[in-house]
Amino acid sequence: MRDGGRISAAIEVLTEVETRHRPVKMALKAWGDASRFAGSKDRAFVSGLVLDTMRRRRSLGWRMGDDGARAAVLGALAFDWGWFKDRIAEACADEPHGPGALTDAEMAALAAPRDLADAPVAIRADIPDWLEADFVRAFADRAAEEGAALSSRAPVDLRVNLLKSDPERAAKALAPLKAQAAGVLPTAFRIPAPNPTERAGAVETIPAFSKGWFEVQDLGSQIAAACAGEVRGKQVLDLCAGGGGKTLALAAAMGSTGQIYAYDSDPRRLADTIRRGDRAGVRNLQIRSPVNPDALKGLEGKMDVVFIDAPCTGTGAWRRHPDTKWRLTPDTLAKRMADQDLVLDLGATFAKPGGRIVYVTCSVLPQEDEDRVDAFLARNTQFTLKPATEDPALARFLTPAGHIRLSPASTDTDGFFVAVLERSKA
């Protein structure tokens, strides 16, 4: 495909996402299925352009003076990809596959875009208007900066599985992918975000991956798991295990000692946990599936750690799933908050005296984070808030209240929140 055809395809996919409210992955797949002539480089180009446009949808529209999908795609090419105006004009006018010659208004906007400094906070942050107050509450005068960072491309982070390997051996195995130590945690490695027009190196193609030497896991997620503290020999319940990323991180930290129980309200998600656990060499894992109504019976009041990776809006993962930013509604947020209250109260029944709840969200919204913790403590007076970590390497991420809040702008990770709640021994 020539550049004009690729640009047309990106506009087509973006329009499909916005007019029919389809998830971007589904829209890209549908375009790919209907475009058998497109090669792997074409697909990478179109996907990268669509996702980059969605990440900065509002600020691109502001700078172009036009909220349409076409204008946003042209803006992404100019302002994010660094294409010169003449290159964009030539590609667009390329018949018969280009999207059509640039208008005078488009030429003017590309030559002299509106200054983002004059835009409202929500536009500079690239977020819906209704979330502006929440971002200001969370980040104060850094709200626009934090939102912009959540609109950037994300790297690929990896966690070395100490049950199968060590950082030194893993570094050698990951060398073909140009992975480097991520810092903070000795087991964390990072592959920089690829050029948007190129396909990222497939981690799964490295032989060591199939051997279980490492897992794909954002550094923020690894930090959240590390907040469980010393778990060797402990009884641990991962109450919202999902696909098992944090379950496996906890199991590796346990070193095949103690017992870790993985539960999720959706039994389909646990299939990945079983498969990944086998590959990782986990030997102390019990899957508790909700297909059994008594799946959690017998664990009440016996857990040293109840790890709750709560269902949330996923605002902290917008770098990886930019379309979810524009599909989020106040009603969805309210439902997630209700879910979080329920799962916290459920988790409290499993913590033993002196045991801890580790409450985690991949959200940056205070309503899902501090507010839920405060509400839980008001309902459950036998629990008290503790510092989210005692690890000196992680202490710099603590807020004055003792929580951990991570974000792309402040910690170069996805957005995460962690609070630790301890049950009294009396």
C-alpha positions as CSV (number, residue, x, y, z in Angstrom):
1,M,0.0,0.0,0.0
2,R,1.1,3.6,-0.7
3,D,0.9,6.2,2.1
4,G,-2.3,7.7,0.7
5,G,-4.1,4.3,1.0
6,R,-2.8,3.8,4.5
7,I,-4.0,7.2,5.6
8,S,-7.4,6.6,4.1
9,A,-7.6,3.3,5.9
10,A,-6.8,5.0,9.2
11,I,-9.5,7.6,8.7
12,E,-11.9,4.8,7.8
13,V,-11.1,2.8,10.9
14,L,-11.3,5.8,13.2
15,T,-14.6,6.8,11.8
16,E,-15.9,3.3,12.4
17,V,-14.8,3.4,16.0
18,E,-16.4,6.7,16.7
19,T,-19.6,6.4,14.8
20,R,-20.4,2.8,15.7
21,H,-18.7,2.8,19.1
22,R,-16.7,-0.3,18.2
23,P,-13.6,-1.3,20.2
24,V,-10.6,-0.3,18.2
25,K,-9.2,-3.8,18.1
26,M,-12.4,-5.1,16.5
27,A,-12.5,-2.3,14.0
28,L,-8.9,-2.9,13.0
29,K,-9.5,-6.6,12.7
30,A,-12.5,-6.0,10.5
31,W,-10.5,-3.7,8.2
32,G,-7.7,-6.2,8.1
33,D,-10.1,-9.1,7.2
34,A,-11.5,-7.0,4.4
35,S,-8.1,-5.8,3.1
36,R,-6.2,-9.0,2.3
37,F,-3.9,-7.0,0.1
38,A,-2.5,-5.2,3.1
39,G,0.9,-6.5,4.2
40,S,2.3,-6.6,7.8
41,K,3.9,-3.2,7.4
42,D,0.7,-1.8,6.1
43,R,-1.3,-3.2,9.1
44,A,1.3,-1.9,11.5
45,F,1.2,1.6,10.0
46,V,-2.6,1.8,10.0
47,S,-2.9,0.4,13.5
48,G,-0.2,2.7,14.8
49,L,-1.8,5.8,13.2
50,V,-5.2,5.0,14.5
51,L,-4.1,4.4,18.1
52,D,-1.8,7.5,18.2
53,T,-4.7,9.5,16.9
54,M,-7.1,8.1,19.5
55,R,-4.5,8.8,22.3
56,R,-4.5,12.5,21.5
57,R,-7.9,12.9,19.9
58,R,-9.0,16.1,21.6
59,S,-5.7,18.0,21.5
60,L,-5.3,17.1,17.8
61,G,-8.7,18.4,17.0
62,W,-7.9,21.6,18.9
63,R,-4.7,22.2,17.1
64,M,-6.3,21.5,13.7
65,G,-9.4,23.6,14.5
66,D,-11.5,20.7,13.4
67,D,-13.0,17.8,15.5
68,G,-13.4,15.4,12.5
69,A,-11.6,12.1,12.2
70,R,-9.8,13.2,9.0
71,A,-8.4,16.3,10.7
72,A,-7.2,14.3,13.7
73,V,-5.4,11.8,11.6
74,L,-3.7,14.6,9.6
75,G,-2.7,16.2,12.9
76,A,-1.2,13.0,14.2
77,L,0.9,12.7,11.1
78,A,2.2,16.3,11.5
79,F,2.4,16.8,15.2
80,D,3.2,13.3,16.5
81,W,4.9,11.5,13.6
82,G,6.8,14.6,12.4
83,W,5.6,14.5,8.7
84,F,6.2,17.7,6.8
85,K,3.1,19.4,5.4
86,D,4.2,18.7,1.8
87,R,4.6,15.0,2.5
88,I,1.1,14.9,3.9
89,A,-0.4,16.8,1.0
90,E,1.3,14.6,-1.5
91,A,0.0,11.4,0.2
92,C,-3.5,12.7,0.5
93,A,-3.7,13.8,-3.1
94,D,-2.4,10.4,-4.4
95,E,-5.2,9.0,-6.5
96,P,-7.2,6.8,-6.4
97,H,-6.5,5.6,-2.9
98,G,-5.6,8.8,-1.0
99,P,-8.2,10.5,1.2
100,G,-8.3,13.6,-1.1
101,A,-6.3,16.8,-1.6
102,L,-5.9,19.0,1.5
103,T,-8.2,21.9,1.8
104,D,-7.0,25.4,2.3
105,A,-8.1,25.2,6.0
106,E,-6.1,22.0,6.5
107,M,-3.1,23.4,4.9
108,A,-3.3,26.5,7.1
109,A,-3.8,24.4,10.3
110,L,-0.8,22.1,9.5
111,A,1.3,25.2,8.8
112,A,0.2,27.1,11.9
113,P,-1.7,25.0,14.4
114,R,-3.5,26.5,17.4
115,D,-1.4,26.7,20.5
116,L,-2.3,24.1,23.1
117,A,-1.3,26.5,25.9
118,D,-4.6,28.3,25.2
119,A,-6.7,25.2,25.5
120,P,-8.7,24.1,28.6
121,V,-7.2,21.5,30.9
122,A,-9.4,18.7,29.6
123,I,-8.1,19.3,26.0
124,R,-4.4,19.6,27.1
125,A,-4.9,16.4,29.1
126,D,-6.8,14.6,26.3
127,I,-9.6,13.5,28.5
128,P,-13.4,13.9,28.4
129,D,-14.6,17.1,30.0
130,W,-16.5,15.3,32.8
131,L,-13.2,13.9,34.1
132,E,-11.4,17.2,34.3
133,A,-12.3,17.9,38.0
134,D,-11.2,14.4,39.0
135,F,-7.8,14.8,37.3
136,V,-7.3,18.2,39.0
137,R,-8.3,16.6,42.3
138,A,-5.8,13.7,41.8
139,F,-2.9,15.8,40.3
140,A,-3.6,19.4,41.1
141,D,-1.7,21.7,38.7
142,R,-0.1,18.7,37.0
143,A,-3.5,17.4,35.6
144,A,-2.8,18.4,32.0
145,E,0.8,16.9,32.2
146,E,-0.5,13.6,33.7
147,G,-3.2,13.3,31.1
148,A,-0.8,14.0,28.3
149,A,1.5,11.2,29.6
150,L,-1.4,8.8,29.7
151,S,-1.8,9.6,26.0
152,S,1.7,8.5,25.1
153,R,2.8,5.1,23.7
154,A,3.7,2.5,26.3
155,P,6.8,0.4,26.5
156,V,6.7,-3.4,27.0
157,D,7.7,-4.4,30.5
158,L,8.8,-7.8,31.6
159,R,9.2,-9.6,34.9
160,V,11.9,-12.2,35.4
161,N,10.4,-15.3,36.9
162,L,12.7,-16.3,39.8
163,L,11.2,-19.7,39.9
164,K,12.9,-20.5,36.5
165,S,15.7,-17.9,35.9
166,D,17.5,-14.9,37.3
167,P,18.0,-11.3,36.0
168,E,21.5,-12.0,34.5
169,R,20.4,-15.0,32.5
170,A,17.1,-13.3,31.5
171,A,19.0,-10.3,30.2
172,K,21.0,-12.4,27.8
173,A,17.9,-14.1,26.6
174,L,16.2,-10.8,26.0
175,A,19.1,-9.2,24.2
176,P,17.6,-9.7,20.7
177,L,14.6,-7.5,21.8
178,K,16.9,-4.8,23.1
179,A,15.4,-5.1,26.6
180,Q,17.1,-3.2,29.4
181,A,16.8,-3.3,33.2
182,A,13.9,-1.1,34.1
183,G,15.3,-0.1,37.5
184,V,13.3,0.0,40.8
185,L,12.9,-3.8,40.9
186,P,15.8,-6.2,40.0
187,T,13.4,-8.5,38.2
188,A,12.0,-5.7,35.9
189,F,13.1,-5.3,32.3
190,R,11.8,-2.9,29.6
191,I,11.6,-2.9,25.8
192,P,11.1,0.7,24.6
193,A,7.9,1.6,22.8
194,P,8.4,0.8,19.1
195,N,8.1,3.3,16.3
196,P,4.3,3.5,15.6
197,T,4.8,2.4,12.0
198,E,6.5,-0.8,13.0
199,R,5.4,-4.0,14.6
200,A,6.9,-4.6,18.1
201,G,9.2,-7.5,18.6
202,A,7.2,-10.5,19.6
203,V,8.3,-11.5,23.1
204,E,6.6,-14.9,22.7
205,T,9.2,-15.8,20.0
206,I,12.0,-15.8,22.4
207,P,12.7,-19.5,23.4
208,A,13.1,-18.5,27.1
209,F,9.5,-17.2,27.1
210,S,8.1,-20.6,26.4
211,K,10.4,-22.0,29.2
212,G,8.7,-19.6,31.6
213,W,11.7,-17.4,32.3
214,F,9.7,-14.2,32.2
215,E,6.2,-12.7,31.9
216,V,5.0,-9.6,30.2
217,Q,3.9,-7.3,33.1
218,D,3.9,-3.5,33.4
219,L,6.4,-2.2,35.9
220,G,3.6,-0.5,37.8
221,S,1.8,-3.9,38.1
222,Q,5.0,-5.4,39.4
223,I,5.4,-2.7,42.0
224,A,1.8,-3.2,43.1
225,A,2.5,-7.0,43.6
226,A,5.6,-6.2,45.5
227,C,3.5,-4.2,48.0
228,A,2.3,-7.5,49.4
229,G,5.6,-7.5,51.2
230,E,7.2,-10.7,52.6
231,V,5.0,-13.6,51.5
232,R,7.3,-16.6,51.8
233,G,5.5,-19.3,53.7
234,K,2.3,-17.3,53.9
235,Q,-1.3,-18.0,53.0
236,V,-2.3,-15.7,50.2
237,L,-5.6,-15.2,48.4
238,D,-5.7,-13.4,45.1
239,L,-9.3,-12.5,45.1
240,C,-9.6,-10.9,41.6
241,A,-7.0,-13.0,39.8
242,G,-8.1,-12.3,36.3
243,G,-5.5,-13.7,33.8
244,G,-3.0,-14.3,36.6
245,G,-0.3,-11.7,36.1
246,K,-0.1,-10.6,39.8
247,T,-0.9,-14.2,40.9
248,L,2.3,-15.3,39.2
249,A,4.3,-12.4,40.6
250,L,3.1,-13.3,44.1
251,A,3.8,-17.0,43.6
252,A,7.4,-16.2,42.4
253,A,7.9,-14.0,45.5
254,M,6.7,-16.9,47.6
255,G,9.4,-19.2,46.2
256,S,7.1,-22.3,46.1
257,T,6.4,-21.9,49.8
258,G,3.1,-21.4,51.6
259,Q,-0.1,-21.4,49.5
260,I,-1.6,-19.0,47.0
261,Y,-5.3,-19.3,46.1
262,A,-6.5,-17.7,42.9
263,Y,-10.2,-16.7,42.5
264,D,-12.0,-14.6,40.0
265,S,-15.8,-14.0,39.6
266,D,-15.4,-14.8,35.9
267,P,-14.2,-18.4,35.6
268,R,-13.1,-17.9,31.9
269,R,-10.3,-15.7,33.0
270,L,-8.9,-18.4,35.3
271,A,-8.1,-20.6,32.3
272,D,-5.1,-18.3,31.5
273,T,-4.0,-18.5,35.1
274,I,-3.8,-22.3,35.0
275,R,-1.9,-22.3,31.7
276,R,0.5,-19.5,32.7
277,G,1.1,-21.0,36.1
278,D,2.2,-24.3,34.6
279,R,4.6,-22.6,32.2
280,A,6.0,-20.5,35.1
281,G,6.6,-23.6,37.3
282,V,4.3,-22.6,40.1
283,R,3.8,-25.4,42.6
284,N,1.9,-23.8,45.4
285,L,-1.1,-22.5,43.5
286,Q,-4.8,-23.5,44.0
287,I,-7.4,-22.3,41.6
288,R,-10.7,-21.6,43.2
289,S,-13.3,-21.3,40.4
290,P,-16.7,-19.7,41.0
291,V,-18.4,-22.5,39.1
292,N,-18.2,-24.1,42.6
293,P,-20.6,-22.1,44.9
294,D,-18.3,-23.0,47.8
295,A,-15.1,-22.2,46.1
296,L,-13.9,-19.9,48.9
297,K,-15.3,-21.9,51.8
298,G,-12.8,-22.7,54.5
299,L,-10.6,-19.7,53.8
300,E,-12.5,-17.3,56.0
301,G,-10.3,-15.6,58.6
302,K,-7.2,-17.6,57.6
303,M,-5.3,-15.5,55.0
304,D,-2.1,-13.6,55.8
305,V,-2.6,-11.6,52.7
306,V,-5.7,-10.9,50.7
307,F,-4.7,-9.3,47.4
308,I,-7.4,-7.4,45.7
309,D,-6.7,-6.2,42.2
310,A,-10.1,-4.6,42.0
311,P,-12.3,-4.2,39.0
312,C,-11.9,-0.6,37.9
313,T,-12.2,1.9,35.0
314,G,-8.7,1.2,33.8
315,T,-7.8,4.9,33.5
316,G,-4.2,4.1,34.4
317,A,-3.9,1.8,31.3
318,W,-5.0,4.4,28.7
319,R,-1.6,4.3,27.1
320,R,-2.3,0.7,26.1
321,H,-6.1,0.9,25.5
322,P,-6.8,4.5,24.3
323,D,-10.3,3.8,23.0
324,T,-11.5,3.0,26.5
325,K,-10.9,6.6,27.5
326,W,-13.6,7.8,25.2
327,R,-16.1,5.0,26.0
328,L,-15.9,5.6,29.8
329,T,-19.1,7.1,31.3
330,P,-20.1,8.4,34.7
331,D,-22.5,5.4,35.0
332,T,-19.6,3.0,34.4
333,L,-17.5,4.7,37.0
334,A,-20.4,4.4,39.5
335,K,-20.7,0.7,38.8
336,R,-17.0,0.1,39.3
337,M,-17.1,2.0,42.6
338,A,-19.9,-0.3,43.8
339,D,-18.0,-3.3,42.7
340,Q,-14.9,-2.1,44.6
341,D,-16.9,-1.7,47.8
342,L,-18.3,-5.2,47.5
343,V,-15.0,-6.9,46.8
344,L,-13.3,-5.0,49.7
345,D,-16.0,-6.1,52.1
346,L,-15.7,-9.7,50.8
347,G,-11.9,-9.6,51.1
348,A,-12.2,-8.5,54.7
349,T,-13.8,-11.8,55.6
350,F,-10.7,-13.8,54.6
351,A,-8.0,-11.7,56.4
352,K,-6.9,-13.3,59.6
353,P,-6.2,-11.2,62.8
354,G,-3.0,-9.4,61.9
355,G,-3.5,-10.2,58.2
356,R,-3.5,-7.6,55.5
357,I,-5.6,-6.5,52.5
358,V,-3.6,-5.2,49.6
359,Y,-6.0,-3.0,47.6
360,V,-5.0,-2.2,44.0
361,T,-6.5,-0.5,41.1
362,C,-5.1,0.5,37.7
363,S,-7.0,3.7,38.0
364,V,-5.9,7.3,38.7
365,L,-9.3,8.5,39.8
366,P,-9.6,9.3,43.6
367,Q,-13.2,8.0,43.7
368,E,-11.9,4.5,43.0
369,D,-8.8,4.8,45.1
370,E,-8.6,6.9,48.3
371,D,-12.4,7.3,48.5
372,R,-13.0,3.6,48.4
373,V,-10.3,3.0,51.1
374,D,-11.8,5.7,53.4
375,A,-15.3,4.3,52.9
376,F,-14.1,0.8,53.7
377,L,-12.3,1.9,56.9
378,A,-15.5,3.7,58.0
379,R,-17.4,0.4,57.6
380,N,-14.8,-1.9,59.0
381,T,-13.3,-0.4,62.1
382,Q,-11.2,-3.5,62.8
383,F,-8.9,-2.5,59.9
384,T,-6.3,0.3,59.9
385,L,-4.4,1.9,57.1
386,K,-0.7,0.9,56.9
387,P,2.1,2.3,54.7
388,A,1.7,0.6,51.3
389,T,5.3,-0.6,51.3
390,E,8.1,-1.1,53.7
391,D,10.6,-1.6,50.9
392,P,13.1,1.3,50.9
393,A,13.4,0.9,47.1
394,L,9.6,1.7,46.8
395,A,9.3,4.2,49.6
396,R,9.7,7.1,47.2
397,F,6.3,6.3,45.6
398,L,4.4,6.7,48.9
399,T,2.0,9.6,49.2
400,P,1.7,11.6,52.4
401,A,-1.3,9.4,53.4
402,G,0.8,6.3,53.0
403,H,-0.7,5.0,49.7
404,I,1.2,4.4,46.5
405,R,0.2,6.3,43.4
406,L,1.9,5.6,40.1
407,S,1.5,7.2,36.7
408,P,3.3,7.6,33.4
409,A,4.4,11.2,34.1
410,S,5.5,10.6,37.7
411,T,6.9,7.1,37.7
412,D,7.1,6.1,34.0
413,T,4.7,3.2,34.6
414,D,1.0,2.7,34.0
415,G,-1.3,4.4,36.5
416,F,-1.8,2.3,39.7
417,F,-3.0,2.9,43.2
418,V,-2.1,0.7,46.2
419,A,-3.3,0.8,49.8
420,V,-2.5,-1.7,52.6
421,L,-5.1,-2.4,55.3
422,E,-4.3,-4.4,58.3
423,R,-6.8,-6.3,60.5
424,S,-6.3,-5.8,64.2
425,K,-5.0,-8.8,66.2
426,A,-7.6,-8.4,69.0
